Amino acid sequence: MRLLAGRGRPALVSGAAWLAAALLSPLASASAAAPGDGEGVPTSPAATRAAMVEAVRRGAPGVLVTVVDGTDRWTDSVGVADRRTGRPPVAADHFRVASVTKTFTATLLLQLEAEGRLSVEDTVEKHLPGVVRGHGHDGRRVTVRQLLNHTSGIYNYLNDPALHQYGPAWLTHRHQTWTPEELLAVAMSKPPTAAPGERFVYSNTNYLLASMIVERITGNSYEHELNQRLITPLGLHGTSSPGTRETVPRPSGRAYSTAQTQTPPPGVDVTEFNPSALRAAGEMISTAHDLNHFYGTLLSGRLLPMAQLRTMTTTIPDLTGDHGLGLMRMTTSCGIELWGQRGGGYGIEVLSVSTHDTHHRMTVYLNTDALALAGTAVRNIADAEFCRGR
């Protein structure tokens, strides 16, 4: 299905030429504005704000929303970013983005495909010989595409109790450093959850392996490629890949967990922790401004040639949505198709989506994981925003 065609799309180019195009495009140059500049109206439309208020009523300490709608840009917030000080969320706030990281990682792989350095139909074995082995895992039967759309069947290392990634135990282990090799060893010690290509089974191991492929092909670290190919060229000044750094850059609020840590409301402050167990699957920190800019640049064809963008937006269905390669497609109650990604993690939930023509974009941030399991709060806010007036 051709979803991204439209007037004004740049001609198909190869290699790193699309990065230069991104730097020179009007959309890319908009990132030079400081976060919070050009916010337009001081408050959101009534329906959107009502959905934000409802999220706070349901247990979110604070909600931050930033929208680009044609030439209109606005940011609004409800509740508090910090329960101790009572200060509200602000447009420039940094926050962890969890699985929104996956869109960045998938973009790196597809850029390498556009450069002729891999194919999404390559087996994992071709680039990481002998790495995916053990307890039924076999990299000779798994493709790069299957990593990126979660149909590899490879065990999700975060589900293993040895990592202490869920429940109260995480609070005492959250400062531990994990290497990619250690994480992969955990995954290989368990049997696959499905046969390769059989069905959608979400696994963070897929994106750990994707980052290892990036490193094997380029000879550089995943973080280096992320910075050189995406963060620096697009001027994403509030975006970073923290590695083992536990703090969130300022300005920032606090993150409160009930679900991930299985603690009762109002939850526990989990703002600082070592994100090395998440890496290319969910470690990144960003801002609402940066995420809106990134998805606008990506979906408008400025980061990938048409062939790779079409590959990225080829979806498979799942109960949680239609999943492409690092992207998710969702449809609002009024029938508007949105592309982006949702992330839920320790004390946070993020949704960043855009219409296929990038005219209307939105990032929603909640500083709690209390509502992340259902995901209805962020989706309801998006529904209210994109369906207003319809």
N, C-alpha and C positions, 0 to 999 in steps of 0.2 A: 504494500500500500504506500503510495507516494503522499507523504503527509506534510512535507516541508517546502514544497515548491511555492514560488511567489515572485512577484515583480521585485526587481532590485537585487535578486540573489547574485552574488559574485560568480563569475565563470569558474568552472572546475579547474583547479590548479593542483600541483603535486608538491611533494617534498615539504620544506619549511616555508614555502611561499605564503601559505594561509596565515602563518604567524605574523608575517610582515603586513599582510592585508588587515589583520586584526588591529595592529598598532595604528594603522592609517585610517581605519573606518570611523565614521561618526559615532557609532555605538561604543567602540572601544575608547575613544577619546573622552567620552562622558565620564569615565572613571577618574579622570583627573580632578573632578570636583571633590571637595572634602565630604566625608560621610555626614549626612544631615543637610548638605547644601541642596537647595531647590526642592525642599520637602513640600512646597505648595501650601495646601490647606492645613490648619493646625490640628484638625481632628478628622477621623475617617468618616465615610458615609454611615448613615444610621444603622443599616442592616449589618454591616461589617462590625461596627462597634458593639452592637447588641450581641453578636456571636462571641466577641472577645470578652465581654462582661460575663457571658454565660460560662466561658471556660474558667474564669476566676471563681465564679460561684460553685463550680464543680470541683475546685481544689487547686487550680494553678495559682501560685503566688503572684505571678506577673505574666503578661502577654505583650509581645512586641510585634508589630506588623509594619512592613515597609512595602509600598506598592509603586510600580511604574505603570501608568495607563496613558499611553500616547505621550503627550508632552506634559501631562500632570504627574507629579511625584509627591507622595506624602508618607509620613510616618506617624503612627499613633501607638499609644500603649495604655494598658489598664493594669492596676495592681502595683506590685513592688518588685524591684530587681533584687533588693536586699531587705530581708525582714528586720534586721537589726537597726539599720539606718532609716528604713522607710522610703528610700529614694526610688523613683519610678524607672522603668527601663527607658533608655534613650537610643536614638538612631545609631550612634557611634559604638554601641556596646559590642564587645567581642563575646563569642560563645562557641562552645563545642558543637559540631554539626553531625557527629555520628556517621550514619551510613550515607549521608550526602557526599562524603568522601569518595564513595564508589564511582560517582559520575566522573570525578577528576581522574581516577585511576583508569577507568575504561577509556577515557579520552586519550590518555597517553598510549595505550595499546593500539588504538585505532589510528593515531598519528604514525606510529611505527609501521602499521600496515600500509598506510598511504605512501610511506617512503620506501616500500618494497622490502622491508626488513623482517616481516612476518606476515602470515595470513591467519585470519581467525579460524580457518579450517585446519591449521597446523595442529598436530598433537602436542600435548604438554611435554611429552618425551623428547620431541625434536629440540626444544629449547632448554629443558631441564632433565637431561638424561639420567635415569635411575633415581630421580628424586621422589616421584609419586609411586611408591611401592609399599606393600605390607598389608596384611589382613584383608586382601581382596582388592586393594587399590592398584590401579595400573595406568600409568600416564600414557601408555601406548594406545589406550582406548578413549582418552579424554581429549577434547579439543579446546582451543583457546576460547572459542565461542561459548562452549558449555561452561567454562569458568565464569564468563562475564554475564551469562543469563541464568546462572544457578541451576543448570541441568547436569552438572558433572556427577552428582551423587557422592562427592567427597565429604567425609565427615566434618562437621563444624567443630573446630577445636574449642571454641568458647563454651560448648555444651559440656565439656569434660569437667567433672567436679575437681580434678587436680588443679585447675587454674583458679578456683575460688572466685569466679566471675559473677556469681549471683548469690543473693542472700546476705545475711549478716557477716559471714566469713570474709566477704570482699572488703569490708571496712578495715580489717586487720591486715589484708594482703594488698591493699591498693597502691602501695608504694613500691611494689616488686617490679623489677625489670625483666622482661621476657625478650629473648632474641627470636628472629624469624625461624631459625633452625629448631629451637625448643618448641615453638608453637606448631610447626609442621610435624615434628616427632609425635606430639600428642595426637594430631589428626590421623597419622599413619598407624597409630597403635590401636585404632578402632576400625571396625568394618564400615564399608560404605553404607550410606542410607538409601541408595538407589543405584540402579545400573546407569552408566553414562547415557545421557539422552532420554532416559525413561520418563522423567517428570521433573517439575520444578521443586527443588528442595533448597531452601535458603542456607547458605554456608559461607561464613567469613573466610574460611580456608581458601575459597576460590580467589579472593582478592589478595590474600597473602601470596599465593602462587603467581598471580598476575604481576605483583610488584617485583617478584623474583625474576620473572621473565624480562621485565623492563631492565633490570640491572644486568642480567646476563647478555642481553642484546647490545645495550649501550656502553657497558663497562663503567657506568656511573651509578651512584646510589639512586634509589627511588626518589628521595627527597630532592636531590640535585635536579633530576629531570622534571619533577613537579614544579620546581622554582623556575627553571630555565625555559620551560615550554609553556607554562600556564600562568603562574602567579606573577612573575616579573613582567612578561610581555603585556599582560592585561591590566597591569597596575592595580592588582588586588592587594592593596597595602594593609588591609586588616586580616589577611589570610595567611595561615602558616601551617606547617606540618611539625608538631612539637617534639616528636621523638620520645625522649624520656622526661622532657620538661613538664613539671606538674602544675604550673601556674597558668592562668589565662591572662593575656595582656590587658592592660587598662586602656580605656574604661571598660568595665565589666561588672556584672552583678554576681549573684550567688546562685548555685544550682542545688535543688533540694530533691532527695530521693525517698520514695516510699516503695515503689514497685521493684526496682532492681535490687534494692537492699532488703526488701521484705520487712520494712519497719513501718509502724503505724503513723498516721498523720499526726502532726504536720510534716513528718519526715526528718531526714538528717542532711546537714550541709555536706555535699560531696564535691565541691567546686575543685579542690586540688586533688589530683591523683596522677599516677604514672600511666600514660596511655599506650605504652609499648605493646601491650597485648592486642591493641586494635589496629595499629599501623595503617596500611593502605585500605583496610576495610572500614575504618571509622575514627581515625585519630585527629582529623583536621579541626582547626579553629578558624572561624571567619566572622563576617558581619553580614547583616541583612543587605546592605548596599552592595557588597562584593558578590553575594550569591545571586542577586537579581542581575547584576552585570554579567557574571559568568554564564548563567543559563541563557541570557539574551544573546550573548556572543556565540555560544555553542549552537543554539537552535537556529540562528540566522545564517549558519554556514561559514562562519569566519574562523573556526578552529579545525574543521574537518572538510575534506572534499565531499561532494554529493554521495559518492558510492559508500563511503564510510558512515556518513550521517544516515543513509538509508539502512545500512546494516545495524546501526545503533538503535534505530527506532523500529526494527522488526521485533514484534513482541510475541510472548507466549502468555496464556492466561493463568491466573492463580487467584485464590480467594482474596488475596490482598490487593489485586490489581493486575494490569497487563504489564509485564516486565520485558524491557529491551535489554541492551547491554549497558548497565549502569544507570539506566533511565527507567522511570515508571510512567505509564499513561493512566490517567484517571479522567472520568467524565462527571461533570457536575449534574445536579438535579435538573438543570435547564438545558442539558445536552451539549455543553461546551467541553471540548477536549483539551486537557491540560497535560503538559509534559514536565517532568522534573524528578524529584526524589524526596522521600521522607526519611528522617533519621530519628531514632529513639535511643537514648543512652542513659548514663548515670546522671540523673537529675535534670535531663533536658529532653525536649522534643522539638524537631524542626521540620517544616515543610517549605520547600522552595519550588514553585511551579510557574509555568508560562503558557500562554496560548501558543499554538504552533507558528503563528506569524510574529511572535515576540512582542506584539503591541501592548499586551497586558501581562505584567509579571508581578509576582507576590512572594514574599518570604515571611513566614510566621515562626516565631520562637516562643516557646513556653519554658520557664525555668523550673520544670518539674518533670518527672517520669511517671507521675501518678495516672495520667490519662493516655499514656503512649501505647499501652497494649491494644486498646480498641482503636486508637487513632482518630476517633470521631471529632474531637475538639478542633484539631487543626483543619480537618476536612470541612467541618461546618463553617469555620471562618472563611476558608477558600470558597465554599459554595455561596456564602452570603455576598462575598466580594464580586465574584465573577457573574453571579446571576442577578445582581441588583438592577432594577429597572426592567427586568424581563418578566 
